[in-house]
Amino acid sequence: MNQTAVIGAFSAGVFVTAGMWLVLQPYRRLAPRLRPYAAVSRSRLTRSFDVRGQAGAWSTETTVQRLFGPILDGFINWFSQLIGAGNDEELALRLRHGGLYPNLPPEAKVREYRLRSFGQSFLAMGAAGLFGFLAGGTRTMVLFGILGMFFGITITRSRLNSAISKRKERLRGELYTFNQLIAMRTRVGGGVIEAIRHATDRGNGVFVEELDEVLRLHATGMPITDALRRAALLSADAEAQRTYNVLATAQDRGADLGDALLDLSQDLRAQRRDEVKRQAARRRLALVIPIVIVLAPILLIFIGAPLPSIIFGVG
């Protein structure tokens, strides 16, 4: 009895600690939010663009964080490999595609995601283990704890996949309008940089955020073609990648950008129309299935009700 009480108390402690960790959000530092505005000044001082102040990083951490931080990071990395989260580069790219933690640098995004995945998984494990202990004892607690951990892992993955899908859908929905806007700007005599700046000044959204990053990199000294090709490599949607490559090619070779963007817009419009038709067909099918499930038994009852009297003369 004492052993089961200790295990139950430990599960409750894990549940409460994980819940407090999720409720109390980590302090958001000011430096990542101010870094894009100071990029031009750093480049003029011949410093690199992505300076994160590693030299003074330890000065902002407590002694407990310095002692137990590497142990916790190692355990979280092992947990990430166990659940198949991928390496840092792949995970950072997926987090960028999903638009999660926009105010953090890539390394901090990966660490934040892994910390939250770890906390949510152990929160689900603690809650399910406590329920299993109260319902059926120690063996049930272990079984429910394992199931709760897998449920927490599944929820974390599904949230990231859902964020990526939603961001892709938003990006594809914005491309048609902005391709038309950039094409009109180039037709009146503007270049690629002027057209991009014209689009970012008059719009907002996911595509504008990526174009703003292209302009920021160009302002720090990176050629506009390299910035566009970098955006094509990091973009979540294939049509956005085509748009960036068309812009980079037009800047390099002086090709007619208006016709190329209009052709891309027509392709996007056709793809969007086909996608809407497929969604409409799936929804019609989804509406038919409940009707068949509900009405088919009733129809069979009405048809089969007179059969006994017809066959056996029972009446």
C-alpha angles and dihedrals in degrees: 000000000000091000093052090047091053092049091048092049090049091051090049090050092051090049094050094044093050091047092052091048091054094044096047101064118210116260112267110226122223097223097075090050093051096041097087091054092052096047095094092050091050092050090052088053088054092249126136120269099238102053110160101173099250092167093066098035096104092052091068095051127085125238092254091054091049092050102041100024096086091047092051092045091051092049091048091049089051090049090050091052089048093055093041099246092154131230125311096266096051093044092047090052092049091049089051090050090051094047093231121159095003095180095058130082117247096263092049090048091056093047093046092050093049092047092051092045090051092048095046093047093051091043090055091044092051094047093047092044092051091049091049092049092051091045104044116351136254100331092049089048092056092047094047091045092056091047090048092052092052089047091053091049091050092049092051093050093046092052092054092046091048091050091051092049093049092048091050090050092050092047093050091047091054097044097076094056096044093045088055091047094050091045092053091049092052091047091060092054107275125134129231095272093047091048092051092048090048090053095047093048092054104038146041137203140085095312091049090052090056092046090050089055090051091053092047091053090048090051090056092056105273114133113253092237092055091047091051093048089049089053089050091054093048100039119110098218127065093218091054088052089054090051093052092047091050090051092048092048092049090051093049101042103022093240124168102277097183097063093044093051092046090052089050089050091052090050090049091049092051092047091048091050092050091048092051090051091051092048091049091051092050092049092050089052090048090053093049096052097064091045091053093046093051101037101037096070091045091050091049090051092052092047095045098043097084095042097089092053092046096048103033100023092238110151 
